[in-house]
Amino acid sequence: MHSAGRSWLLLTGFVLFYVIYLLFGALVFSSVERPVEDKLRRDVEALKHEFLNQSCVNAAALERFLLKVLAANKYGVSVLRNASAASNWDLASSMFFANTLVTTVGYGHTTPLSDTGKAFSILYALIGVPFTMLVLTACVQRIMHPLVLAPVGLLQRRGMQPRLATVLHFVLLLALIVLCFFVTPAAVFSTLEPSWSFLDGIYFCFISLCTIGLGDFVPGNQPRQKYRQLYQVSVMVYLFVGLMMMFLLLRTIHKMADLHGLTSFLQLPRCEESDLDDDRKPIVEDGHEAQTPPFITEKEASEPLEPGSQPSYNTINTG
């Protein structure tokens, strides 16, 4: 099998294993946390009835009631009638929590209630966070050529100076990412979330894709929201693809800094992949394949390369 085919197959396996890992975490979190959440709901409901049945309410009883209600609300359990009756630990919600955990977004709107859930969160994130970074890096490596190297090479072959080509490409890529992953999703969120404005949607997209995750805006928490599970799964896909594009943007900035001399000026390490062949290498190579770059035949390898025959992102025109 061709090395590129093996690389794509391995990347597909990574993504599938990532989805299975999220499902595994969702099942564990749901089975561990949902019984504790149900017990908390029953306790809050009993406390509400007890409070209503009292003929005379003193200050101590009111304070105890408020403390219990605030503590329950912290874990997503509301005492209000019009609040959503859906559990925070069903399969879709648990998977959403697992996704925010391993992507380090961590909104904080849902947190483990039990000691078992807290201990499992530590072990789950210990494995899941680096694995998520690995999957994102592998995906970015695959899309680096069609979205970055090839367009810049095309601009250079059309006679544009390398530095100008990289700047133009970066501006176009930035505009595309802002449109597709900030403006458009913000319009969708402001439509699906009645209490969100368009600015709130932009704010949520920025806070999420920068992995800040303040948790003041979380999708899918509106009372009686329709298609809540499908909505949460869609947001998970958006977060993964959005994080991948943010990583791609950072890589592009790093390569452009290499070309414009900023990394040398600031004494920073250069981007680890500086030409087209490096970005098209398979994720895992054996010893024989490591000796000869992929996509180059033996005849091509024996012939000298002509100057400028393979334009790369870091090519500098010194003429």
Salt bridges, closest charged atoms under 4 A:
GLU37 OE2 - ARG41 NH2 3.48
ASP43 OD2 - LYS39 NZ 3.12
GLU45 OE2 - HIS49 NE2 3.23
GLU50 OE2 - ARG64 NH2 3.44
ASP90 OD2 - ARG228 NH1 3.99
GLU272 OE2 - ARG251 NH1 3.98
GLU273 OE1 - ARG251 NH2 3.21
ASP278 OD1 - LYS281 NZ 3.32
ASP279 OD1 - ARG251 NH2 3.53
ASP279 OD2 - LYS255 NZ 3.76
GLU289 OE2 - ARG6 NH2 1.86
